[in-house]
C-alpha cells in the first residue's frame, strides 16, 4: 500500500461513524492504554499528540463485530429484513 492511499480518521469522524460521542472514543482509547475495560480495539496512529485511526483498521474492527452469516440478512447482498 502506498502512503498516498492511507486515510486517517480523527475522533470526531470515528464518533460520527459509530453514532457515539467524541468523549466515548477518547475514554475508550484511555481505557485501552491503561488496561481497563473497553470496546474499541483499534490502535491509533499518533501524529504528535493527535490520535488518528487508519480507515482499514476501523473497517476491520467493524467487520469483526458482526458474524459473517447474520440471521437478520435477507439475501447475499446484505439487505436487512
C-alpha positions as CSV (number, residue, x, y, z in Angstrom):
1,X,0.0,0.0,0.0
2,X,1.3,3.4,-1.0
3,X,1.4,6.1,1.7
4,X,-0.9,8.2,-0.5
5,X,-3.6,5.5,-0.1
6,X,-3.7,5.8,3.7
7,X,-6.8,7.5,5.0
8,X,-6.7,8.6,8.7
9,X,-9.8,9.4,10.7
10,X,-9.9,11.6,13.8
11,X,-12.0,11.2,17.0
12,X,-14.8,13.3,15.6
13,X,-15.1,11.2,12.4
14,X,-15.0,7.9,14.4
15,X,-17.7,9.2,16.7
16,X,-19.9,10.1,13.6
17,X,-19.3,6.7,12.0
18,X,-20.3,4.8,15.2
19,X,-23.0,7.1,16.4
20,X,-21.3,7.9,19.7
21,X,-19.8,11.0,21.3
22,X,-16.2,12.1,20.8
23,X,-15.7,11.6,24.5
24,X,-16.7,7.9,24.2
25,X,-13.9,7.5,21.7
26,X,-11.4,9.3,24.0
27,X,-12.5,7.3,27.0
28,X,-12.2,4.0,25.1
29,X,-8.6,5.0,24.0
30,X,-7.7,5.9,27.6
31,X,-9.1,2.7,29.0
32,X,-7.3,0.6,26.4
33,X,-4.0,2.3,27.1
34,X,-4.4,1.7,30.8
35,X,-5.6,-1.9,30.7
36,X,-9.2,-1.0,31.7
37,X,-12.4,-2.4,30.2
38,X,-13.0,-1.1,26.7
39,X,-14.9,-1.9,23.5
40,X,-12.8,0.0,20.9
41,X,-9.9,-2.2,20.0
42,X,-8.2,-0.1,17.4
43,X,-4.7,1.3,17.9
44,X,-4.4,4.9,17.0
45,X,-1.6,6.4,14.9
46,X,-0.3,9.3,16.9
47,X,0.7,12.4,14.9
48,X,2.3,14.4,17.6
49,X,-0.4,14.4,20.3
50,X,-3.3,13.9,17.8
51,X,-4.6,10.4,17.6
52,X,-5.8,9.2,14.2
53,X,-7.2,5.9,13.1
54,X,-6.5,4.0,9.9
55,X,-9.6,3.6,7.8
56,X,-8.8,0.0,7.0
57,X,-8.4,-0.7,10.8
58,X,-11.8,0.8,11.5
59,X,-13.4,-1.3,8.8
60,X,-11.7,-4.5,10.0
61,X,-12.9,-3.8,13.6
62,X,-16.5,-3.2,12.4
63,X,-16.4,-6.4,10.4
64,X,-15.1,-8.3,13.4
65,X,-18.2,-7.3,15.4
66,X,-20.8,-8.8,13.2
67,X,-20.9,-12.5,12.3
68,X,-20.4,-13.4,8.6
69,X,-23.8,-15.0,8.4
70,X,-26.0,-12.6,10.2
71,X,-29.5,-14.1,10.6
72,X,-31.1,-10.7,10.0
73,X,-29.8,-10.6,6.4
74,X,-32.4,-11.4,3.8
75,X,-30.1,-12.2,1.0
76,X,-26.5,-12.5,-0.1
77,X,-26.3,-8.7,-0.8
78,X,-26.6,-7.9,3.0
79,X,-30.0,-6.3,2.9
80,X,-31.7,-6.4,6.3
81,X,-35.1,-8.0,6.8
